[in-house]
Amino acid sequence: MKTEPTLVMVPCFAGAPWQLDPLTHLQHRAMRTLRLPDDVADLEKLANFIVGQVQDLESYVLVGDSYGAVASIAVATRQPTGLKGLVLSGGFARSPITSPLLKTLAALAPFFSGPFYRQATLRFHAAQLASSFDKEGEIPWSAARSRAFFIKHTPHKAYVNRVRSIENVDYTDLLSKIDVPTLILTPEEDRLIGKQAARILLNGIKGAQEVIMPRTGHMFRFSHPVAYSLEVRQFLERVAL
């Protein structure tokens, strides 16, 4: 009898483990999650960490959200034996920090911790994550909730290290190495990542499927967990995983 692969949920930029209970349509599947290390400032080292977290699994699917998506890409380009599928939501292959303002703020982030980090840096970051659809969610979301989530789970050191890890990252030319069924979940509105990010993934990963989730924003894993989990379940059924 074929054993279903374990779904391994890789966290977003905040680094906090996923809340698995709201993923209604995946409750019949084996799932696990993890917390990102605070002291890693290199995506290849983060990929090493993730590989270590799944070494006990015979087969698994990486489900990466936002920053977790690019970390999952870093693992998948290595073609690990146990990897059977990939789900990338709100993800990117190269740094989304492109505007001069964002680059300046990212460069200044290491020098401002404490109240400035909580009141200015995280407030601005949360505003970039917001969408006009957040309040309509199954779980109504807001920039304030995103900022509170970061305050609770993301120390300044971790924030700075993750910013550094994506400043010059570009996996575009390595996407062709990904050889497993891949779902790209894209929100309708994503001011932080932009539409081009999904196109790069679709063009680079052979056979990748994209689903654009209507009336959702970048935080759709948090605001629409039931719809999100349904899309993942249907993908797994389509590719017989």
Buried (B, 14 or more C-beta within 10 A) or exposed (E): EEEBBBBBBBBBBBBBBBEBEBBBBBEEBEBBBBBBEBEBBEBEEBBBBBBEBBEEBEBBBBBBBBBBBBBBBBBBBBEBEBBBBBBBBBBBBBBBBEEEEBEEBBEEBBEBBEEBBBEBBBBBBBEBBBBEBBEBBBEEBBBEBBBEBBBEBBBBEBBBBBBBBBEEBEBBEBBEBBBBBBBBBBBBBBEBBEEEBBEBBBEBBEEBBBBEBEBBBBBBBBBBBEBBBBBBBEBBEEBEB
